[in-house]
Amino acid sequence: MSETPQRHGADHNSLEADYLIETPLDPARVAEIMAGEQSSGTFVRVANETDALRARSRASVVRIDELDAAAKPSLPSAWLARQDVRGPWRRARVTLSFPLANIDTNLPTLAATVAGNLYDLGEVTGMRLLSLRLPASYRARFEAPRHGVKGTRTLTQVTDGPMIGTIIKPNVGLSAAETAALVRDLCEAGVDFIKDDEVSANPVHAPLAERVRAVMSEIRRYRERSGRHVMVAFNITDDLDAMRRHAELVEREGGSCVMASINWCGFSAIQTLRRATPLVLHAHRNGYGMMSRDPALGISFQAYQTLWRLTGVDHMHVHGLAGKFAQSDEEVIDSARDCATPLAPGCDDAVLPAFSSGQWAGTAQATFDALQSTDLLFMSGGGILAHPDGPAAGVTSVRQAWAAVQAGTPLSAYAEHMPELRRALEFFGGRT
């Protein structure tokens, strides 16, 4: 393994990006190609590309750490095939510095700069954006979360411990009235947060306008009876004009949160939505797997969440431990820690990590052990709604599990006197 330091790192006039690359060529040469491709250069120097212009505007190579080579190429490259270039397939971690003057306060262009044509370079058989580092002065130009962890706690009145949430199940098929009835039951069960599923936004059988009015009617009635406000994340994913109308309706009806499938709406739409609504923005990352599952391609969560947090979202999905999806527990916890980490020194811009996918009472202990924090949204769909004694017992079982965790008591011992938790351990434990 070799280490090749290059030029100076980021300052207040630049940002840094780390990449994992794979190539049969010299990684130093490829790093310079990357820097040129994403700033002032092309594959040859062109007219008007003066030394002064390059000094001002060209991205620079900060560092190259060569790693162990791969036995075979991770991805095909017709360019390399035409050149008849063969392995060994060298891998390296590369850090580039990009002048902010090239980008200014323009999030789509920032994304295009750090994660654009690099993926199409013929010289590489692997390309992954790992992480981003921003100067505080640049982070301050973009939207910050309106609510984040503290604001969500204030709105839900959960001052200690995790916020307990669930997802409307079935995902689709329920009418507006049936959805509202389920929400009423979940409120009575003591849940803090309820969200729509990402595939249920404005279906014919339960139009969003009808669903918002019906659900919020139940939320208001419950608040009048109990004094508690249950946060509902309505899925308003749509074109931008429609999303703004939907958010206005939720706000008029007394709601506090809206959800969007951020990958399909795009940076500009979420930025504009953030500026248009005071509501909590719950960012659903569905589709992220296609950007991240291949370890030699795509984008890692640290870089991904950095870009999306610049839109001003308040919550970010991180999946869950021992869940139904492909991510490892280590990746899930690292993602949650990324959400809690300021994007730049001195910034108070943490977002709430939303744990979901296969979560139930039995995953509470591992979640706390790994994260050592309860600043999280712990969402159980089937883990609440499929509890053998009903949704109310499901909510209670999750609360009991977190009470045991915070008390330092093993779940099995705590469950001896807690029938809802005991039933959950018996029922769901046999399915893990």
C-alpha positions, 0 to 999 in steps of 0.5 A, a space after each residue: 500500500 502506498 501513500 502519495 500526498 499531493 497539494 494542499 487540502 480544502 480551505 474556505 474557498 474549496 470543498 473536498 471529496 473522497 473517492 474509491 477508484 479502480 483502474 489498470 492505469 497509474 492511479 495518480 494519472 487517473 486522479 489528475 484526469 478526474 480533477 480535469 474532467 470535473 473542472 476546467 479540463 478535458 482529455 487534451 488542453 484546449 484553446 484559452 485553457 491558460 496556466 492562469 485559468 487552470 490555477 484559478 479554476 482547476 480542481 486539484 489532487 490532494 491525496 492518493 492512498 493506494 489500496 490492495 489490487 482487485 483480482 478482476 475488474 469490477 465493471 466493464 470499460 469499452 474504452 479500456 477494451 479498445 486500448 487493449 489495457 489489462 490488469 492488474 486492477 489497482 485500487 486507490 482512495 483519492 481526495 480531490 479539492 474543488 474550487 467553490 467559485 466554479 459552483 457557487 450556491 448551486 446544489 444541482 451543480 455541486 452534485 454534478 461536480 462531485 458525482 457527474 461524468 466521473 462515473 463514465 470515465 473509460 479509464 476506470 473499472 470502479 468509481 465511488 464517491 465516499 465522502 464530502 467535506 464543506 467549509 462552514 461558510 459554504 454550508 451556511 449558504 444552503 438551507 438548514 433543517 427547520 426542525 431537526 432532532 430538537 424541533 421534532 421532539 418539541 412537536 411530538 412532546 417526546 423529551 426523552 428516549 426514542 420517538 416511536 413510529 409506525 407506517 400505514 399498513 397495508 401500504 396501498 388499498 385502504 380508503 381515506 376513511 379506513 386510513 383515518 380509522 387506523 390512525 385513530 387506533 394508532 393514536 390511542 395505542 400511544 404512538 408518536 409518529 405515523 407515516 405514509 408508505 413511499 408507494 402511497 401518495 395520491 392513489 385513486 382509492 384514497 386521494 391525498 386531499 381526502 386522506 389529509 382531511 380525514 386523518 387530521 380530523 382524527 389527529 385533532 380529536 385525539 389531541 383535544 382528548 389527550 393533549 398529545 400531538 401525533 406527527 403524521 408524515 403525509 407522502 406528498 411526492 409529486 411534481 413541485 407545484 402539486 407538492 406545494 399545494 399538498 403541503 399547504 393543505 397539511 398545514 391548514 389542517 393542522 399537520 406538522 410533517 410531510 414526506 417526499 421520495 427525495 431521489 425521484 423529486 430531485 434536489 431543486 424540488 426539495 430545496 424549493 419545497 423547504 423554502 415554501 413550507 414550515 413543516 417538518 420534511 421527512 426525507 425518504 431515500 427509496 432508490 438509494 440502493 441502486 446508488 450504493 449496493 455495489 461497493 465499487 460504484 455509486 455513492 456512500 451514505 456520508 456523501 449522499 446525506 451531505 448533499 441532501 441535507 443541504 436542501 434543509 430536510 429534517 429526517 433521513 432514513 437509514 434503514 434498521 438493524 437486522 432488517 429486511 434490506 441488504 445493508 449491514 448493521 455497521 452501515 446502518 449505524 454509520 449512516 445514523 451517526 452521519 445524520 448526527 454529525 454537523 456538515 461543517 465545524 460549528 454548525 448545528 444542523 443535525 437531522 433525525 435518523 429514521 430507523 425502519 425496515 423489519 424493526 420491532 421490540 427485539 431490535 431496540 437493544 442492538 440499536 442502542 448498543 451500537 448508537 449509544 443515543 436515543 435521538 432517533 425515530 424508531 419505526 416499526 410497521 409489521 413489528 407493531 401492526 402484526 403484533 399477535 395481540 393487536 397494534 396497541 400491544 405492538 406499540 406497548 411492546 416497543 416502548 417496553 423494550 426501550 424502557 428495558 434498554 434505558 434501564 439496563 435490563 435484559 429484554 428477556 428479564 423485563 418481559 417476565 412482567 410485561 406481557 406485550 413484550 413477552 408476546 412480541 419476543 415469542 412471536 417475532 423472535 421465531 421469525 428472525 
